[in-house]
């Protein structure tokens, strides 16, 4: 009986760790449009944000990026710069609801946008991001 227990304990521990790792891999930030609005109003470029919104138009390919113009429930309009060399194209269309997680930038004007919406981080993107459309994640 002791021999059987010897291999069962490590297997049980490995299974528990694997399940815990899988569970944490799917944990995602929930949208907080009020925080996004405050970050834009305060000019907090570089803030990590998660928000939802509606696409104003079909996405456009601009070089290696897909540009999505999103309007939030608070009325903010943001350009989302989604790097298609590091993440798949988001098959979105005007009127679609999306959830975005990335890094806020503020251009002169002021014009707000979000980039770093990909899982593979680059030197300019310290944290992984994503775009969610219809329950699918593009990261």
C-alpha positions in Angstrom: 0.0 0.0 0.0 2.9 2.4 0.7 4.2 1.9 -2.9 0.9 2.9 -4.4 0.8 6.1 -2.2 4.3 7.0 -3.3 3.3 7.7 -6.9 -0.2 9.0 -6.1 0.8 11.9 -4.0 3.1 13.5 -6.6 0.5 13.0 -9.3 -2.2 14.6 -7.1 0.0 17.5 -6.4 1.0 18.0 -10.0 -2.7 17.8 -11.0 -3.6 20.4 -8.4 -0.9 22.8 -9.6 -1.9 22.3 -13.2 -5.5 23.1 -12.4 -4.5 26.2 -10.4 -2.3 27.4 -13.2 -5.1 26.9 -15.8 -7.5 28.7 -13.6 -5.3 31.7 -13.2 -4.5 31.9 -16.9 -8.1 32.7 -17.7 -8.5 35.4 -15.0 -8.9 38.7 -16.8 -9.4 42.3 -15.6 -13.0 43.4 -15.8 -13.9 46.6 -17.7 -13.9 49.8 -15.7 -15.0 52.6 -17.9 -15.1 55.2 -15.1 -11.4 54.7 -14.4 -10.5 54.9 -18.1 -12.5 58.2 -18.3 -10.6 59.6 -15.2 -7.2 58.5 -16.7 -8.0 60.3 -20.0 -9.2 63.4 -18.2 -6.0 63.4 -16.0 -3.7 62.7 -19.0 -2.4 59.5 -17.4 -0.5 58.2 -20.4 0.9 54.7 -19.7 -1.9 53.7 -17.4 -3.0 50.0 -17.8 -6.7 50.1 -18.7 -9.6 47.7 -19.3 -12.8 49.1 -20.8 -15.6 48.2 -23.1 -17.1 50.0 -26.1 -18.6 49.9 -29.5 -16.8 50.1 -32.8 -17.6 53.3 -34.7 -16.4 51.8 -38.0 -14.8 48.7 -39.5 -11.2 48.3 -38.5 -8.5 49.6 -40.8 -5.1 48.0 -41.6 -2.4 50.7 -41.1 1.1 49.1 -41.6 1.5 46.3 -39.1 -1.4 47.5 -37.0 -5.2 47.1 -37.0 -6.9 50.4 -35.9 -10.2 50.1 -34.1 -12.1 53.3 -33.3 -14.1 52.6 -30.1 -16.7 54.7 -28.3 -17.0 54.0 -24.6 -20.3 54.3 -22.6 -18.9 57.6 -21.1 -18.6 59.0 -24.6 -14.8 58.8 -24.9 -13.6 57.9 -28.4 -10.3 56.0 -28.5 -8.1 54.6 -31.3 -7.0 51.1 -30.4 -3.7 50.2 -32.1 -3.6 46.4 -32.3 -0.3 45.0 -33.5 -1.1 42.3 -36.1 2.5 41.1 -36.2 2.2 40.0 -32.5 -1.6 39.2 -32.3 -4.2 38.0 -34.7 -6.5 40.3 -36.6 -9.8 41.1 -34.8 -12.7 40.2 -37.1 -14.8 43.1 -35.8 -17.2 45.4 -37.7 -18.9 48.7 -37.0 -21.4 48.4 -34.2 -19.7 45.4 -32.5 -19.1 45.4 -28.7 -15.5 44.8 -27.7 -13.6 44.8 -24.4 -10.0 46.1 -24.5 -7.1 45.7 -22.2 -3.9 47.6 -22.9 -1.9 50.7 -22.2 -3.3 54.2 -22.5 -1.6 56.9 -24.6 -2.4 60.5 -25.0 -1.5 62.3 -28.2 -1.6 66.1 -28.7 -5.0 67.4 -29.3 -5.7 65.6 -26.8 -6.4 62.4 -28.6 -6.5 59.2 -26.5 -5.7 55.7 -27.7 -4.7 52.3 -26.4 -1.9 50.1 -27.6 -0.1 47.0 -26.2 -3.2 44.8 -26.9 -1.2 41.7 -27.5 0.1 38.8 -25.3 3.7 38.9 -26.6 5.1 42.0 -25.0 7.7 44.1 -26.8 10.2 46.6 -25.4 7.6 49.3 -25.4 4.9 47.2 -23.9 5.7 45.9 -20.4 2.4 44.2 -19.8 0.3 41.8 -22.0 -3.0 43.0 -23.3 -5.9 41.7 -25.4 -9.1 42.5 -27.4 -12.2 40.5 -26.6 -14.9 40.1 -29.3 -17.9 37.8 -28.9 -16.2 35.7 -26.2 -13.0 35.3 -28.2 -9.7 36.8 -27.2 -7.2 38.2 -29.7 -3.9 38.6 -28.0 
